[in-house]
Amino acid sequence: MDSLTVQINAEKTAGMRAKLSGYVELTKPRIAFLLVLTSAAAFYLAGRGSFDVVLFANSMIAITLLAFGVAALNQYWERKLDVLMDRTAKRPLPSGVIGAHEALIFGVLLCLAAEVYLYFAVNPLTALLGFVVIVGYVLVYTPLKTRTSASTAIGALPGALPPLMGWTAAANEISLAAWALFAMQFLWQFPHFFAIAWLYRDDYAKAGILMLPVVDRDGKLTARQIVIFAIMLFPVSLAPFFLGVSGFVFAIGASLLGIWFLWASIRCARAKSKEQARKLLMVTVIYLPLLFILMVADKI
């Protein structure tokens, strides 16, 4: 084998690896992991009697496929905006690693597979919630990001559905406790996304994405909303205890986590700086999985 052939084969291998890596990046696996974790916790909390391992596995596979598909379609929709922002310019679509049509087909197939899987292997109610996630996040929230700062509140609705889906996958019904988990994840998203938007508001401004910190240049409204939603989250996070889903261990842990979350939110609101926004972002990323893990641990 001559050196030219070796070089050509090496380039093909590198190209295939880049392509595969691009498809993986399209699915936003870190975000999907967090969503599936809250779904898995909700499934366990909703379970009655013996734990159904097969139903759990089917549910988590389907919800993972859904999260992957929605992430891919989101990046397909935003590919022209991503080119304009430093933080997203190297994503698979703007960098040209994955073609637009490839990403569209990939995302649609994943979402279709997830919905069929949910309907036949889990239950129609969970499949319906999955459909709401697709429509709400991809077709409503994503295009509204360049039209109104209220898009965060709209996007938080489908963003809070994964724990509700986990619950319905196990119980095939939506109870008050399920709505409490939904409310927790809904409220958590505001400090989380406002922290991200504060860090990258110059990037968002270049792309015309109207996140609140972009239109609220002095940061006063953003600061108030971060604190307000953190305050609202505190009592809601204790709802599983009062509804009998979790016990005293969870109540104590959730209270401590809530105080930590609120303190980080207040510090961010006072400072209005990228440093404190970054610290708040770190707190939000740690807070949510710990809260759900506590619920599960207190029920075992």
C-alpha positions as CSV (number, residue, x, y, z in Angstrom):
1,M,0.0,0.0,0.0
2,D,1.6,3.3,-1.1
3,S,1.7,6.4,1.0
4,L,-1.0,8.2,-1.0
5,T,-3.5,5.3,-0.3
6,V,-2.6,5.4,3.4
7,Q,-3.2,9.1,3.5
8,I,-6.5,8.8,1.7
9,N,-7.7,6.1,4.1
10,A,-6.5,8.1,7.1
11,E,-8.5,11.1,5.8
12,K,-11.6,9.0,5.3
13,T,-11.3,7.6,8.8
14,A,-10.8,11.1,10.3
15,G,-13.8,12.3,8.3
16,M,-16.0,9.5,9.6
17,R,-14.9,10.1,13.1
18,A,-15.7,13.8,12.8
19,K,-19.1,12.9,11.3
20,L,-19.9,10.5,14.1
21,S,-18.8,13.0,16.7
22,G,-20.9,15.7,15.0
23,Y,-24.0,13.5,15.3
24,V,-23.3,12.9,19.0
25,E,-22.9,16.6,19.5
26,L,-26.3,17.2,17.8
27,T,-28.0,15.2,20.5
28,K,-26.6,17.5,23.3
29,P,-25.9,14.4,25.5
30,R,-25.2,16.3,28.7
31,I,-28.6,18.1,28.6
32,A,-30.3,14.8,27.7
33,F,-28.6,13.1,30.7
34,L,-30.1,15.6,33.1
35,L,-33.6,15.3,31.5
36,V,-33.5,11.5,31.6
37,L,-32.2,11.6,35.2
38,T,-35.3,13.6,36.4
39,S,-37.5,11.3,34.3
40,A,-36.0,8.2,35.9
41,A,-36.4,9.6,39.4
42,A,-40.0,10.5,38.7
43,F,-40.7,7.0,37.4
44,Y,-39.3,5.4,40.5
45,L,-41.3,7.8,42.8
46,A,-44.5,7.0,40.9
47,G,-44.0,3.2,41.1
48,R,-46.4,1.1,43.1
49,G,-45.5,-2.4,44.2
50,S,-42.6,-4.2,42.6
51,F,-40.3,-2.2,40.3
52,D,-41.0,-2.9,36.6
53,V,-37.5,-3.1,35.1
54,V,-38.7,-3.7,31.5
55,L,-41.1,-0.8,31.6
56,F,-38.5,1.4,33.1
57,A,-35.9,0.5,30.5
58,N,-38.4,1.1,27.6
59,S,-39.4,4.4,29.1
60,M,-35.9,5.7,29.6
61,I,-34.8,4.6,26.1
62,A,-37.8,6.3,24.5
63,I,-37.3,9.5,26.5
64,T,-33.6,9.5,25.6
65,L,-34.4,9.2,21.9
66,L,-36.9,12.1,22.3
67,A,-34.4,14.3,24.1
68,F,-31.8,13.5,21.3
69,G,-34.3,14.3,18.5
70,V,-35.5,17.5,20.0
71,A,-31.9,18.7,20.5
72,A,-31.1,17.9,16.9
73,L,-34.1,19.7,15.5
74,N,-33.4,22.7,17.7
75,Q,-29.9,23.0,16.3
76,Y,-31.3,22.5,12.7
77,W,-33.7,25.4,13.3
78,E,-31.0,27.6,14.8
79,R,-28.2,26.8,12.4
80,K,-28.1,30.3,10.9
81,L,-28.1,32.0,14.3
82,D,-25.4,29.7,15.6
83,V,-23.0,30.9,13.0
84,L,-23.2,34.4,14.4
85,M,-22.3,33.4,18.0
86,D,-18.8,32.5,19.2
87,R,-20.2,29.9,21.7
88,T,-22.0,28.0,19.0
89,A,-20.1,28.6,15.8
90,K,-18.2,25.3,16.1
91,R,-21.3,23.2,16.4
92,P,-21.8,20.5,13.7
93,L,-24.2,22.5,11.5
94,P,-22.5,25.9,11.4
95,S,-19.1,24.3,11.1
96,G,-20.3,22.2,8.1
97,V,-19.5,18.8,9.7
98,I,-23.2,17.8,9.4
99,G,-25.4,19.0,6.6
100,A,-28.7,20.7,7.3
101,H,-30.8,18.0,5.6
102,E,-28.9,15.3,7.4
103,A,-29.6,17.0,10.7
104,L,-33.3,17.4,9.9
105,I,-33.7,13.8,8.9
106,F,-31.7,12.6,11.9
107,G,-33.9,14.7,14.3
108,V,-37.2,13.8,12.7
109,L,-36.3,10.0,12.7
110,L,-35.3,10.2,16.4
111,C,-38.5,12.0,17.4
112,L,-40.7,9.6,15.4
113,A,-38.9,6.6,16.9
114,A,-39.4,8.0,20.4
115,E,-43.1,8.6,19.8
116,V,-43.8,5.2,18.4
117,Y,-41.7,3.6,21.2
118,L,-43.6,5.6,23.9
119,Y,-47.0,4.8,22.4
120,F,-46.5,1.0,22.0
121,A,-44.0,0.1,24.7
122,V,-45.0,2.6,27.4
123,N,-48.4,4.2,27.2
124,P,-50.3,6.7,25.0
125,L,-50.4,9.4,27.7
126,T,-46.6,9.6,27.9
127,A,-46.5,9.6,24.1
128,L,-48.9,12.6,24.1
129,L,-46.7,14.4,26.5
130,G,-43.7,13.6,24.3
131,F,-45.6,15.1,21.3
132,V,-46.2,18.3,23.4
133,V,-42.5,18.5,24.1
134,I,-41.7,18.3,20.3
135,V,-44.3,20.9,19.3
136,G,-43.7,23.2,22.3
137,Y,-39.9,23.2,22.2
138,V,-39.1,22.9,18.5
139,L,-42.0,24.6,16.8
140,V,-43.0,27.2,19.4
141,Y,-40.2,28.1,21.8
142,T,-37.3,28.0,19.3
143,P,-38.7,30.4,16.7
144,L,-40.0,32.7,19.4
145,K,-36.4,33.3,20.8
146,T,-35.8,36.0,18.2
147,R,-39.2,37.6,18.7
148,T,-39.8,38.0,22.4
149,S,-38.0,37.7,25.8
150,A,-41.1,35.8,27.0
151,S,-39.8,32.8,25.1
152,T,-38.0,31.6,28.2
153,A,-41.3,31.2,30.0
154,I,-42.8,29.4,27.0
155,G,-39.8,27.1,26.6
156,A,-39.9,26.3,30.3
157,L,-43.2,24.5,29.8
158,P,-42.0,21.7,27.5
159,G,-38.7,21.9,29.4
160,A,-40.4,20.8,32.6
161,L,-42.2,17.8,31.1
162,P,-39.6,15.1,31.4
163,P,-40.3,14.4,35.1
164,L,-44.0,14.4,34.3
165,M,-43.3,11.9,31.5
166,G,-41.3,9.7,33.9
167,W,-44.3,9.7,36.3
168,T,-46.9,8.9,33.7
169,A,-44.7,6.2,32.2
170,A,-44.9,4.3,35.6
171,A,-48.4,5.3,36.8
172,N,-50.2,6.1,33.5
173,E,-51.8,9.1,35.2
174,I,-51.0,12.6,36.3
175,S,-51.4,13.2,40.0
176,L,-50.8,16.2,42.2
177,A,-47.3,14.9,43.1
178,A,-46.5,14.7,39.4
179,W,-47.5,18.3,38.9
180,A,-45.3,19.2,41.9
181,L,-42.3,17.7,40.1
182,F,-43.2,19.5,36.9
183,A,-43.5,22.8,38.9
184,M,-40.0,22.3,40.5
185,Q,-38.3,21.8,37.1
186,F,-40.3,24.7,35.6
187,L,-39.3,27.2,38.2
188,W,-35.7,26.0,38.3
189,Q,-35.2,26.8,34.6
190,F,-35.5,30.6,35.1
191,P,-32.4,31.2,37.3
192,H,-30.6,28.6,35.2
193,F,-31.3,30.1,31.8
194,F,-31.0,33.7,33.0
195,A,-27.5,32.9,34.3
196,I,-26.6,31.4,30.9
197,A,-28.1,34.4,29.1
198,W,-26.2,36.9,31.3
199,L,-22.9,35.1,30.5
200,Y,-23.5,35.1,26.8
201,R,-25.8,38.1,26.3
202,D,-23.4,39.8,23.9
203,D,-23.4,36.7,21.7
204,Y,-27.2,36.5,21.9
205,A,-27.5,40.1,21.0
206,K,-25.4,39.6,17.9
207,A,-27.7,36.8,16.8
208,G,-30.9,38.7,17.6
209,I,-32.0,36.3,20.3
210,L,-34.1,38.3,22.8
211,M,-33.3,36.6,26.1
212,L,-34.2,38.9,29.0
213,P,-30.6,39.9,29.8
214,V,-30.2,41.1,26.2
215,V,-33.2,43.5,26.3
216,D,-32.7,44.4,30.0
217,R,-29.3,46.1,29.7
218,D,-29.0,47.3,33.2
219,G,-29.9,43.9,34.6
220,K,-32.4,45.1,37.2
221,L,-35.4,43.1,35.9
222,T,-33.3,40.1,35.3
223,A,-31.9,40.3,38.9
224,R,-35.4,40.6,40.3
225,Q,-36.7,37.6,38.3
226,I,-33.8,35.4,39.3
227,V,-34.5,36.1,43.0
228,I,-38.3,35.8,42.6
229,F,-38.1,32.4,40.9
230,A,-35.6,31.2,43.4
231,I,-37.9,32.2,46.3
232,M,-40.9,30.5,44.5
233,L,-38.9,27.3,44.0
234,F,-38.0,26.9,47.7
235,P,-41.6,26.0,49.0
236,V,-42.4,24.1,45.8
237,S,-39.3,22.0,46.2
238,L,-40.7,20.8,49.6
239,A,-44.0,19.7,48.0
240,P,-42.9,16.0,47.7
241,F,-42.5,15.9,51.5
242,F,-45.9,17.4,52.2
243,L,-47.6,15.2,49.6
244,G,-46.1,12.1,51.2
245,V,-43.8,11.2,48.3
246,S,-40.6,11.7,50.3
247,G,-39.8,11.9,54.0
248,F,-37.8,14.0,56.5
249,V,-34.4,13.2,55.0
250,F,-35.5,14.8,51.8
251,A,-37.2,17.7,53.6
252,I,-34.0,18.6,55.4
253,G,-31.8,18.1,52.3
254,A,-34.2,20.0,50.0
255,S,-34.2,22.9,52.6
256,L,-30.5,23.1,52.6
257,L,-30.2,22.9,48.9
258,G,-32.9,25.6,48.6
259,I,-31.1,28.0,50.9
260,W,-27.9,27.4,48.9
261,F,-29.8,28.0,45.6
262,L,-31.4,31.2,47.0
263,W,-28.2,32.6,48.4
264,A,-26.4,32.1,45.0
265,S,-29.4,33.8,43.3
266,I,-29.3,36.8,45.6
267,R,-25.5,37.1,45.2
268,C,-25.9,37.0,41.4
269,A,-28.7,39.5,41.5
270,R,-26.7,41.9,43.7
271,A,-23.5,41.7,41.7
272,K,-24.9,41.6,38.2
273,S,-21.6,40.2,37.0
274,K,-20.5,37.4,34.8
275,E,-18.5,35.9,37.7
276,Q,-21.6,35.5,39.9
277,A,-23.7,34.4,36.9
278,R,-21.2,31.6,36.3
279,K,-21.3,30.6,40.0
280,L,-25.1,30.6,39.9
281,L,-25.1,28.5,36.7
282,M,-22.9,25.9,38.5
283,V,-25.3,25.9,41.5
284,T,-28.3,25.3,39.2
285,V,-26.6,22.4,37.4
286,I,-25.8,20.7,40.7
287,Y,-29.0,21.6,42.5
288,L,-31.6,19.9,40.3
289,P,-30.1,16.4,40.0
290,L,-29.3,16.4,43.8
291,L,-32.9,17.3,44.6
292,F,-34.2,14.4,42.5
293,I,-31.6,12.0,43.8
294,L,-32.6,12.9,47.4
295,M,-36.2,12.1,46.6
296,V,-35.3,8.7,45.3
297,A,-32.8,8.0,48.2
298,D,-35.5,8.9,50.8
299,K,-37.9,6.4,49.2
300,I,-35.5,3.4,48.9
